[in-house]
Amino acid sequence: MDRPSPNAVSPAFPARLRIIVDDREPRPGVADAIGARWDDVVVGRLDVGDVAIGARVLVERKTVADFVVSIEDGRLFRQMYAISHACHAPLLIVEGEDALDAVRIAPRALRGTMLTILTGYRVPMLRTESVEETAEILVHLAEQEERRAARAAQPTEPRPARVALGVLAAVPGVGDHRARRLLQSLGSVKQVVAADDDTLLEVPDIGPATVRAIRRAFEGDDAVPERAAPPTDVRERPLRWIVGSRAVG
């Protein structure tokens, strides 16, 4: 898919994550500016977007003039739809020093377009002043993606002890300290529940009240108080409607 471009690669900045810049981007341009800051930069053909950062991020890059033209001819909305469906993290960068409110699009139409991009297509939008600033932002984003990928690659170990501690600590009258004591002595929630009262009382800091709390939570029928039956006659209960943050009725 991609064709390496030695002009867009600088060996001075080692990196594992690859940045691909679409070969239809002007040269010299953003590919060269990124290549001066990042090692693994490739110029190639992208089906969607102008810059791909790793496997998650696609960036659509536009000058202010192109942004305006793409609104007028409807191309922008097709591009936002495509990029929002093609990756996990899309991004629109509008580059240039021209103020958007100074262009020929009416302010209301411009606001509507930007809201559609942000809330309709869920594509964040950034303004940059120059190619160099765009490159800085994309390299910063690549660094974040590298760290994210490194964290995701680390093995995650299951933590049954933490789960067990949370289960016992949630029992009213037990808490973290006594739950930890029980697990240290008996090993698991299952063994705590199966232990007889004398065994539980042998655990440091565990008294009769804690034993009763455990029995109620895991064995007793009265662990959850029975709710009172609702009145059968609707006239016996008040009618309340929630309107915004107010309750009326």
Phi, psi and omega in degrees: 000322187247151179240118182301145178232108183299337180289343184252017182234133174241123182284000186279347185236089184294140178203152179267330186276138183264138172250127178248127178250131182300139185287355176271356175289142182300146175235138352292154183187222188293327179299317180291322180294322176291318181299334176287348185239349190218144187281306189266083178241130183234138173261122182201178182273123175255137177289326182224138176081176181250333180220131174249128180245104183064210183264352188251332194248131170236136183239129169260121184248130180222144166285165178301318181297316180292326177300316180294313181298321182290334172290316184294321182266002177082359183294326183301317184291323176295320180292320179294321177298314183296314185289327180290337179261355186259350184206172179281326187227087177279158179209137174250126175245125175253118190249136177137160182272348180295139177282134180297328183282357180261359182274181190278000178273137180299142183305320181295318179294322179294317178298318179298321178297314182294322177294323177296318178299314186284315186258331179279308180265350180057044177250115176296153184231133178236146173256136172231157182268338187204169175301320182296318178293322176301314179299319179300316181294318181293322177293319176300317178296320177298321177297318178296319179295324176299315179295322178297316179295322179295320178294319181294332181282343180288134180295137178257123182268138175294146183236072181297330180296320179293321178296315180299318179299318179296321180296310182290320182295335181284347179289125179305130180092357179257293178077175186297315186296310182291324177299319179295320177299316181296316181291325177295325183274322188248341170101322184204165177298319180301317180289327176296314182293323183283341183292147176280173186298320182297321179295318179296322182289342177283345180286133180304138176072010178254121179244182181303323181295321179292321178299316179297321179297319179294317180297317179297319185290322189250344185231325190287147176289340183263020179299323178242112181304139180288134181283147176292141180295138179292151179298139181281333180265118182299342179287343182278350181235144180289146177261124183233136176243139176265116179242106185063240178254011182251143172255125181235155176131000000 
